[in-house]
């Protein structure tokens, strides 16, 4: 069916409910979109089918068949994570005596996709172990560029895994408080490591540990990396390798330790920072 015919299906269905009540009209619009999404998937227009079905689920999130269509579409595109999420949502919405054929299909696909997941996770863990070994070698060789590259690779794997207890961020020397995307939990201990150099006023180059020959105006050495949680008053000196116990739950932010903002805006460069929740 062409896009013209698919659109015509929707228009025709909508014309049938022009004189109906607003509630019935809204229901008819959703149903028309459901049918159009199914036609789009049959025609191989998978991305369009996904977009249409998402419109339906935003209006009605409790119909398992909508999530089943999404799962099939994501599965067809080899979007494993989205397919698994949608298949699992189907199981959540299915009542015990609902469509057994659908349940069997979902169970079969989840089993197949989970088998792939196990293989991928094993490969990720093996890769991270190799990066740990390379990191030790790079540190022993005092090669900060290699360490930074390893940190970036680790960050990429953690992001792909959807980890919520790790973060990687490039902290600019001249910026104000900069978030890293990590929400720390009160009572949990975290380790912060930073690699790289930045230029701090007036023309000094140093790493995240800063320099000790001048006052910073607060916690930490002049030009060092410091952190805090959201708007908490406590500032934490972390430097290039530090740990801290989160006093409250909130978003973790970083900045260079400088007396004033006017001093900080003169800085240049950045350091790459890795945050890990300690086990």
C-alpha positions in Angstrom: 0.0 0.0 0.0 1.4 3.4 -0.9 1.7 6.3 1.5 -1.3 7.8 -0.3 -3.4 4.8 0.4 -2.2 4.6 4.0 -3.1 8.2 4.6 -6.5 7.6 2.9 -7.3 4.8 5.4 -6.8 7.3 8.2 -8.8 10.0 6.5 -11.7 7.6 5.7 -11.9 6.4 9.3 -11.8 9.9 10.7 -14.7 11.0 8.4 -16.8 8.3 9.9 -16.6 10.0 13.3 -16.8 13.7 12.5 -20.3 13.9 14.0 -19.4 11.7 17.0 -18.7 12.7 20.6 -15.1 14.0 21.4 -14.3 10.8 23.3 -15.5 8.5 20.5 -13.7 10.7 18.0 -10.4 10.4 19.9 -10.8 6.7 20.2 -11.4 6.5 16.5 -8.3 8.5 15.7 -6.2 6.1 17.9 -7.7 3.1 16.1 -7.1 4.6 12.7 -3.4 5.1 13.6 -3.2 1.5 14.9 -4.4 0.2 11.5 -2.2 2.5 9.6 0.9 1.4 11.7 0.1 -2.2 11.0 -0.2 -1.5 7.2 3.1 0.4 7.3 4.8 -2.5 8.9 3.4 -5.0 6.3 4.7 -2.7 3.6 8.2 -2.7 5.1 8.1 0.9 6.2 9.3 -0.1 9.6 10.5 3.3 10.9 7.2 4.9 9.9 5.3 2.1 11.7 7.3 2.8 14.8 6.6 6.5 14.7 2.9 5.9 14.2 2.7 3.3 17.0 4.5 5.6 19.4 1.8 8.2 18.8 -0.7 5.5 19.8 1.1 4.4 22.9 1.4 8.0 24.1 -2.4 8.2 24.0 -3.0 4.6 25.2 -0.1 2.9 26.9 -2.1 -0.2 28.2 -2.8 -2.1 24.9 -0.4 -5.0 24.7 -0.9 -5.3 20.9 0.6 -1.8 20.3 3.7 -2.8 22.2 3.8 -6.1 20.3 3.9 -4.2 17.0 6.6 -2.0 18.4 8.6 -5.0 19.5 8.3 -6.7 16.1 9.3 -3.5 14.3 12.4 -3.0 16.5 13.2 -6.7 16.1 13.0 -6.3 12.4 15.5 -3.4 12.5 17.8 -5.4 14.8 17.4 -2.8 17.6 17.8 -5.4 20.3 17.5 -3.2 23.4 14.3 -1.5 22.2 12.9 -4.8 21.1 13.5 -6.5 24.4 12.0 -3.6 26.3 8.9 -3.7 24.2 8.5 -7.5 24.4 8.9 -7.3 28.2 6.2 -4.6 28.2 3.9 -7.0 26.3 4.3 -9.6 29.0 3.6 -7.0 31.7 0.3 -6.1 30.0 -0.8 -9.7 29.1 -3.3 -11.2 31.5 -2.8 -14.8 32.5 -5.4 -16.1 30.1 -4.7 -13.6 27.2 -3.5 -14.6 23.8 -1.3 -17.7 24.3 0.1 -17.4 20.8 1.4 -13.9 21.6 2.9 -15.1 24.8 4.6 -17.9 23.1 6.0 -15.6 20.4 7.3 -13.1 23.0 8.9 -15.8 25.1 10.6 -17.2 22.0 12.0 -13.9 20.9 13.1 -12.9 24.4 15.0 -16.1 24.7 16.7 -15.6 21.4 17.5 -12.0 22.2 18.7 -12.7 25.7 21.1 -15.3 24.3 22.6 -12.5 22.2 22.7 -10.3 25.3 24.7 -12.9 27.2 27.2 -13.1 24.4 27.5 -9.3 24.2 27.8 -8.9 27.9 30.6 -11.5 28.0 32.4 -9.6 25.2 32.0 -6.4 27.1 33.4 -7.8 30.3 36.4 -9.3 28.4 37.0 -5.9 26.7 36.9 -4.1 30.1 39.4 -6.5 31.6 41.8 -5.8 28.7 41.3 -2.1 29.2 42.1 -2.5 32.9 45.4 -4.2 32.0 46.2 -1.6 29.4 45.4 1.2 31.9 47.9 -0.2 34.4 50.6 -0.4 31.7 49.8 3.2 30.6 50.0 4.5 34.2 53.3 2.7 34.7 54.6 4.2 31.5 53.4 7.7 32.5 51.5 8.0 29.3 48.5 10.3 30.1 47.2 10.3 26.5 46.9 6.6 26.5 45.2 6.7 29.9 42.7 9.3 28.6 41.9 7.1 25.6 41.3 4.1 27.8 39.0 6.2 30.0 37.0 7.2 26.9 36.8 3.6 25.8 35.5 2.5 29.2 33.0 5.3 29.2 31.7 4.2 25.8 31.2 0.6 27.1 29.5 1.8 30.3 27.2 4.1 28.3 26.2 1.2 26.0 25.5 -0.9 29.1 23.3 1.8 30.5 25.2 1.8 33.7 23.9 4.3 36.3 26.9 4.0 38.8 29.6 5.2 36.5 30.2 8.4 34.6 32.8 9.9 32.2 33.0 13.6 31.4 35.5 16.1 29.9 35.7 19.0 32.4 36.6 22.3 30.9 39.0 24.5 33.0 37.1 27.7 32.2 33.6 26.5 32.9 31.4 26.9 35.9 30.0 23.9 37.8 29.7 21.2 35.2 27.6 18.0 35.5 28.8 14.6 34.6 25.4 12.8 34.2 25.8 10.8 37.4 23.4 11.0 40.4 25.2 9.9 43.5 23.5 8.2 46.4 23.7 9.3 50.0 26.0 7.0 52.0 27.7 5.5 49.0 31.4 6.0 48.3 32.7 7.1 44.9 36.1 7.2 43.3 37.1 10.0 40.9 40.1 9.9 38.6 41.1 12.6 36.1 43.8 12.7 33.4 45.0 15.6 31.2 46.4 19.1 31.7 44.9 22.5 31.7 46.2 26.0 31.7 45.4 28.1 34.8 45.8 31.8 35.2 48.4 33.2 34.8 49.7 30.8 32.2 50.5 27.8 34.5 50.0 24.3 33.2 49.1 21.5 35.6 46.9 18.5 36.0 43.8 18.0 38.1 45.9 18.2 41.3 46.6 21.9 40.7 49.5 23.8 42.3 50.3 24.5 45.9 52.1 27.8 45.7 49.0 30.1 45.8 45.6 30.1 47.6 42.6 28.7 45.8 40.0 30.6 47.8 38.4 27.4 49.1 38.8 23.7 49.2 41.5 22.0 47.2 44.8 23.3 45.7 44.8 26.2 43.2 43.6 25.0 39.8 42.7 21.5 41.1 39.6 19.5 40.3 36.9 19.9 43.0 33.3 18.5 43.1 30.0 18.9 44.9 26.5 17.4 44.8 23.9 19.7 43.3 23.6 22.8 45.5 25.0 21.2 48.6 27.3 23.6 50.5 30.1 21.1 51.0 32.8 21.2 48.3 34.9 18.0 47.8 38.6 18.1 46.8 39.1 15.1 44.4 42.2 16.0 42.3 43.5 13.4 39.9 42.6 10.4 42.1 40.3 10.8 45.1 37.4 9.2 46.8 34.5 10.7 48.7 31.4 9.6 50.6 28.2 11.2 49.3 26.5 13.1 52.1 23.3 13.4 50.1 21.6 12.1 47.0 22.0 14.4 43.9 23.8 15.2 40.7 27.5 15.3 40.9 29.3 18.4 39.4 32.9 19.5 38.9 34.8 22.8 38.6 38.4 24.1 38.9 39.4 25.5 42.3 40.0 29.2 41.7 39.5 32.2 43.9 36.9 33.9 41.6 34.9 33.4 38.5 37.0 36.1 36.8 40.1 34.0 37.5 38.5 30.9 36.1 37.3 32.3 32.8 41.0 32.9 31.9 41.7 29.2 32.1 42.1 26.9 29.1 42.1 23.2 28.3 40.4 20.3 30.0 40.8 17.1 31.9 38.9 13.8 31.3 37.2 12.5 34.4 36.0 9.0 35.3 33.7 8.5 38.3 33.1 5.0 39.7 30.9 3.8 42.5 32.9 1.7 44.8 31.6 -1.8 45.6 
